[in-house]
Amino acid sequence: MGRRMSSDETRHWLSHFQKEFTQVLRTPLDLSSGTMRADIKKYPRILSQQIMTEIHGAANRGLSVYNRQYWFRLFGSMQSEFPLVSRLLGYWRFNGLAMRFLGEHPPQEVELHRIGRGFCAWLAQELPAKSAMPKMALTQAAHIDEEWSRIFLAPEQPRWHPNPDDAAQLLQLNLAPTAALAIIEQQWPLLALRSQLATYPGEGAIPLPSSLSQLEHWALLRTDEGIGELLLAPRQARLYHLMSIHTLGEALATLEQECCDVPPEQLQQEIASWTQQSVELGFWAKASI
C-alpha cells in the first residue's frame, strides 16, 4: 500500500488539481478547422496522468468534454446578453470574439449574465475601422444590448416626484437618474431590428438595415410591463443629460445658451413639457440640494 498523504499534502494536491482543471476548462477552443474543437495538446500533462484510465488518450478526451461545455455555456450566456450584436455578426464570428474577450477578462462573476460586463468597450477597440459592416453600427448595437441588460437587472428604486418643499427650490435640485433608465443613440433602426430577431432563423449574420436619415435618441425605461422605448427630440435628450449632471437651474441655463437660435418662448415651452414628462414617467430616482 502507498503512503497515506498528510492533511497538508492533501490540501496542496487538491489546490494544484483545481488550478490545472481550471486551466483545462479555460483552454481556448481551436477554430482553425471551421468547427470548435478542444485543443487537447495544451492540457497539463500531469492532470491527464492523474485521471486514471485504461484507455490510451481517454483522459484527454474526457477533459475535452468539460472544456467544450464550459465554453458553450459562456457562448450561450454572451449571446443572450448581446442578441443584437451576435446576430449582426453571426454566431461563429461572435463566439470567436467572445472567447478572446473572456480569455483576456476571465469571468469573476457568480451570475453568468454578468460575464459580459466590459465587452462593449472591448469590442469598440477590437473591431477594425474598415469592414463589411460599419464599426459604428456594431458599437451602437453593443451599447444598446449592454444598456438593455443593465436596466433590466437594475435594482428597484422609488421614483422621484416633487413635493411642496422641492417646488420652492426646484432650480437648486440635483436630480439622479433611476438605474432603470438608459438614453441611447442609433444611426440605424437597431431597436426595431432587436425586437424582430426571432423572425431570423439560423445562426448566420443577418443584414444591417439602411441607415436613418438622422441620428435618433431614445430613452429606455424599465416599467412593470417590461422595457419601454421613447423617441426623444435631440434637444430633449440633451436636456436630460444636462439634468443628470447639473442642478436643474444650471441645466436649463446651459441649454438656453446652446440653443440661442431657437425662439425663447418655444424653448421654454419645450423645456417645461419635457421636464414634466420625465418626472411623470419616473426618470429620476431622487433629488438633493
Residue pairs with C-beta under 8 A, 6 or more apart in sequence:
5 13
17 47
17 50
20 44
20 46
20 47
21 47
23 43
23 44
23 47
24 43
24 44
24 47
24 63
24 66
24 67
25 66
25 67
25 70
26 70
26 103
26 106
27 38
27 39
27 42
27 43
27 67
28 39
28 71
28 99
28 103
29 36
29 37
29 38
29 39
29 67
29 68
29 71
29 99
30 36
30 37
30 38
30 39
31 96
36 68
36 71
36 72
36 95
38 63
38 64
38 67
38 68
40 60
40 61
40 63
40 64
43 60
43 63
43 67
47 63
48 59
48 60
48 63
49 59
51 59
51 62
51 63
53 59
53 62
71 99
73 112
74 98
74 99
74 102
74 107
74 112
74 115
75 91
75 95
75 98
75 99
77 112
77 113
77 115
77 116
78 86
78 94
78 95
78 98
78 102
78 115
78 116
78 119
79 86
79 91
79 94
79 95
80 113
81 113
81 115
81 116
81 119
81 145
81 146
81 149
82 94
82 116
82 119
82 142
82 145
82 146
83 145
83 194
83 197
84 141
84 142
84 144
84 145
84 190
84 193
84 194
84 197
85 94
85 123
85 138
85 141
85 142
85 145
86 94
87 197
87 200
87 205
87 206
88 133
88 137
88 138
88 141
88 205
88 206
88 208
89 97
89 133
89 138
89 205
90 203
90 204
90 205
90 206
91 203
91 204
92 203
93 205
97 123
97 126
98 116
98 119
100 126
101 118
101 119
101 122
101 123
101 126
102 115
104 122
105 118
105 122
107 115
109 115
109 117
113 149
113 153
116 146
116 149
119 142
119 146
120 139
120 142
120 143
120 145
120 146
123 138
123 139
123 142
124 135
124 139
124 142
127 135
127 138
127 139
128 135
129 135
133 205
133 208
134 208
136 187
137 187
137 188
137 190
137 208
137 211
140 184
140 185
140 186
140 187
140 188
140 190
141 190
141 194
143 184
144 184
144 186
144 190
144 191
144 194
145 194
147 182
147 184
147 220
148 182
148 194
148 220
148 227
150 179
150 182
151 179
151 180
151 181
151 182
151 220
151 221
151 222
151 227
152 222
152 227
154 178
154 179
154 180
154 222
155 179
156 180
157 178
157 179
157 180
157 285
157 286
158 285
158 286
159 178
159 282
159 283
159 284
159 285
160 175
160 176
160 279
160 282
160 284
160 285
160 286
160 287
161 279
162 170
162 279
162 287
166 173
166 287
169 289
170 248
171 247
171 248
171 249
171 252
172 247
172 248
172 249
172 289
173 247
173 248
173 287
173 288
173 289
174 246
174 247
174 287
174 288
174 289
175 243
175 244
175 248
175 284
175 286
175 287
176 244
176 284
176 285
176 286
176 287
176 288
177 240
177 244
177 283
177 284
177 285
178 221
178 282
178 283
178 284
178 285
179 285
180 221
180 222
181 219
181 220
181 221
181 222
181 283
182 219
182 220
182 221
183 217
183 218
183 219
183 220
183 232
183 237
183 240
183 241
184 217
184 218
184 220
185 215
185 216
185 217
185 218
185 237
186 212
186 215
186 216
186 218
187 211
187 212
187 215
187 216
188 208
188 209
188 210
188 211
188 212
189 209
189 212
191 218
191 229
192 209
193 206
193 209
197 206
200 206
215 234
216 231
217 231
217 232
217 233
217 234
217 236
217 237
218 229
218 230
218 231
218 232
219 229
219 230
219 232
219 237
219 240
219 283
220 227
220 228
220 229
221 227
221 228
221 230
221 281
221 282
221 283
222 228
230 281
232 240
233 270
233 274
235 255
235 259
235 262
235 267
235 270
236 270
236 274
238 255
238 258
239 251
239 255
239 271
239 274
239 275
240 274
240 278
240 283
242 250
242 251
242 254
242 255
243 251
243 275
243 278
245 251
246 254
248 275
252 271
255 267
255 271
256 264
256 267
259 267
278 284
